[in-house]
């Protein structure tokens, strides 16, 4: 009986000391155009590491990220759909590296930076110098599928022009749908 306890304790200690080696990357969600957040930051950084994405790593899944992802899927023999599902994310994790601490620190500090593979990280940072200490304005926005940001702006301007001079209640009524 004592031998079983020793074996059990040794096994418990061994599992605590030696991690499984499986690093969790991304969340289980499918990442698509219009998404924002940490998953998109990681997606952009990994695509940039491989040379598919050359835009700013900002956490907004826009058209540039979409086309970079499609090109990655094509080059790696995956179904080309512009969606970062489990198979695409798995290939991306195996093919690239993601220095999360470096990337998030640069974003937090408001630095211009890149995350290309094969270039030392110290050479990929361009600190903002002088001037205002304000952080860059975030441009993340979600728009309904099938519409662009310009479509939304055009509709807002039409509503404003139509309702100019109306009280607030009237402005809301101008944009209301009636069947």
Secondary structure, DSSP 4 states (H G I P E B T S, - for coil): -HHHHHHHHHHHHHHHHS--S----S-SSPB-TT-BSHHHHHHHHHHHHTTS--S---SB--HHHHHHHHHHHHHTT---SS-B-HHHHHHHHHH----HHHHHHHHHHT-EE---TTS-GGGGEE---SS--PPPPP------TT--HHHHHHHHHHHHHHHTTS-HHHHHHHT----
